[in-house]
């Protein structure tokens, strides 16, 4: 999923996420919500890059620690661009069913 985002290949989300996928952190439900959110994120931070730092898998859960970097050069959530570079760490806990992600909850640590 992170590789697809980094390549801006949002079409591949169809193969990675369940149709009824739920993102509890961003309050997203379904693929259309996810695509809309990621499109907005890319417009606000065109150089945004997500780098996987750790992965732990057990049963139907996968924990992924991701370093996120990007510069706010576009409007994001109704706010004007700041030009500021951001770097933070996200920890995602994904739940998998039948080979696709059905659920995600994320914790962020901003610096």
N, C-alpha and C positions, 0 to 999 in steps of 0.2 A: 504494500500500500504506500509506504513512504517513497519507494523507488518510483512508483507511478506518479506520485505528486511531484517529485523532483524533476521528472521528465515532462510534467504538465499533461500527462496522459490520463485525463479524467474519465475517458471512455472505458478504460480497463477496470474501473471501479465496479462495473457490472459483473465482472468475474470474481471480484474480491469481497464484495459486501452483499449481504442478504437484502432482498427487496424491502424488508421491514426492519432493516438495521436501525439501531438506536444509539445515539451519542448522548449520554446522560449529561456530560459537562457542558456542551454547547446547545443542548436541548434540540437536537436534530432527530428527525424521524424519516427514514426512507432515503433512497438514492437522490431524489430531486433536491431535498434539503441539503444533503452533503455536497452535491455539485454546486449549488448556489452559494453555500458558505465558502467552499474552496475557491470558487471563481472570485468572490469578493476579497478573500485573503490574498490571492495572487495579484489582483489589481492594486491593493494597498501596499503589498510587499513583493514587487516583481522578482526580486532576487532571493526570495525565501528558500532556504535549503534545510532539509531535515536529515540528520545523520544519526543512524542507529549506533548507540554505544554499548548497550547490553540487551540480551534477550534471555528470558527464562520461561520455559513452557512446562506445564503440568496439567494433565487431564485436558479439559476443554478451555483452559485459560492460558493466555500468553501475556507476560509482562514485558514491555519494551521501554527502555530509557532512550530518549531521543534528544539530541542537541539541535536546537532551532536557531538559525541566524537569518536576519533579513533587515532591509532598510525600508522605512516607511516613506516611499516616494509617491504614493497615490492615496486617494481618499479611502478611508476604511471606517465602516460603520458610521457614516455621516460626518466623520471628522476629517479636517484638512490634513494633508501630509505634513509630517514634522521634519523629515529628512534625517531622523535619528536612526541609528543602527541598533538593533535589538539582538540579544543573545540570551537564551534561557533553555532550561531543561524541562521536558515533559516526560512523565511516566504514564504510559497507557496500560490499562488492563483490558485486554480483548477477550471476548468469549466467542468460541468457534463452534459451529454446528454444520455438519456435512461439508466441510472444507471451505466455508466462507465465514467472515466475521459477522456476527449478529448483534454484538453489543460492545460498547467502549465506554470506559470512564477514565478520565485523565486528571492528573495532578500536575501543576506547573510550578516551577521555581524560577522566578524572574530575578535577574541581577540588575 
